[in-house]
């Protein structure tokens, strides 16, 4: 569906390491960010840092595209809990 494709396009952005680095030494290097389309979606766990301008512009563009195509959630969700961790030098979400 167009919604699934738009969400996948947004998700693909999070795997561009130059824009969304995940390298870490300890768990305190990592944090969770609620960048996905729905308020019910899990956080993106990555290295704590300010987004570069290029990343922020592309993120906003893809978020807006997905939100315009996808039906809004019928309910508002509390942010999904996450456990930011540094696993083998990569920021990860260890929550179940």
C-alpha positions as semicolon CSV with decimal commas, in nm:
position;residue;x (nm);y (nm);z (nm)
1;X;0,000;0,000;0,000
2;X;0,114;0,362;-0,039
3;X;0,118;0,398;0,341
4;X;0,343;0,094;0,385
5;X;0,578;0,225;0,116
6;X;0,595;0,571;0,278
7;X;0,669;0,418;0,620
8;X;0,939;0,196;0,465
9;X;1,092;0,502;0,297
10;X;1,108;0,675;0,636
11;X;1,247;0,363;0,803
12;X;1,519;0,333;0,537
13;X;1,640;0,679;0,632
14;X;1,726;0,561;0,985
15;X;1,976;0,313;0,838
16;X;2,185;0,581;0,665
17;X;2,468;0,583;0,916
18;X;2,604;0,925;0,814
19;X;2,269;1,085;0,900
20;X;2,170;0,870;1,198
21;X;2,487;0,732;1,361
22;X;2,454;0,443;1,605
23;X;2,817;0,394;1,715
24;X;2,870;0,393;2,092
25;X;3,104;0,299;2,376
26;X;2,850;0,289;2,661
27;X;2,472;0,293;2,697
28;X;2,491;0,660;2,801
29;X;2,599;0,739;2,442
30;X;2,257;0,623;2,318
31;X;1,904;0,760;2,336
32;X;1,560;0,694;2,190
33;X;1,386;0,935;1,958
34;X;1,021;0,919;1,849
35;X;1,072;0,990;1,480
36;X;0,833;0,734;1,332
37;X;0,491;0,812;1,183
38;X;0,259;0,698;1,461
39;X;0,261;0,792;1,826
40;X;0,219;0,419;1,889
41;X;0,548;0,329;1,713
42;X;0,866;0,242;1,900
43;X;1,153;0,487;1,939
44;X;1,451;0,495;1,704
45;X;1,755;0,425;1,924
46;X;2,071;0,597;1,804
47;X;2,371;0,797;1,922
48;X;2,288;1,109;2,123
49;X;2,365;1,411;1,911
50;X;2,202;1,698;1,732
51;X;2,076;1,607;1,387
52;X;2,265;1,757;1,099
53;X;2,060;2,000;0,894
54;X;2,048;1,764;0,595
55;X;1,922;1,477;0,811
56;X;1,660;1,694;0,977
57;X;1,527;1,824;0,645
58;X;1,507;1,475;0,495
59;X;1,347;1,338;0,813
60;X;1,078;1,607;0,813
61;X;1,011;1,556;0,441
62;X;0,965;1,179;0,479
63;X;0,761;1,211;0,801
64;X;0,525;1,459;0,639
65;X;0,487;1,241;0,329
66;X;0,402;0,934;0,537
67;X;0,164;1,122;0,765
68;X;-0,017;1,270;0,464
69;X;-0,069;0,926;0,308
70;X;-0,137;0,710;0,615
71;X;-0,461;0,717;0,810
72;X;-0,414;0,875;1,153
73;X;-0,415;0,644;1,452
74;X;-0,767;0,604;1,591
75;X;-0,626;0,647;1,943
76;X;-0,343;0,844;2,095
77;X;-0,070;0,631;2,248
78;X;0,173;0,694;2,527
79;X;0,530;0,673;2,400
80;X;0,640;0,310;2,382
81;X;0,906;0,235;2,642
82;X;1,257;0,160;2,521
83;X;1,586;0,056;2,678
84;X;1,875;0,225;2,501
85;X;2,186;0,007;2,519
86;X;2,528;-0,015;2,358
87;X;2,554;-0,368;2,215
88;X;2,885;-0,453;2,047
89;X;2,949;-0,085;1,975
90;X;2,604;-0,014;1,829
91;X;2,313;0,170;1,992
92;X;2,020;-0,070;2,021
93;X;1,684;-0,105;2,189
94;X;1,696;-0,390;2,440
95;X;1,331;-0,363;2,546
96;X;1,114;-0,668;2,480
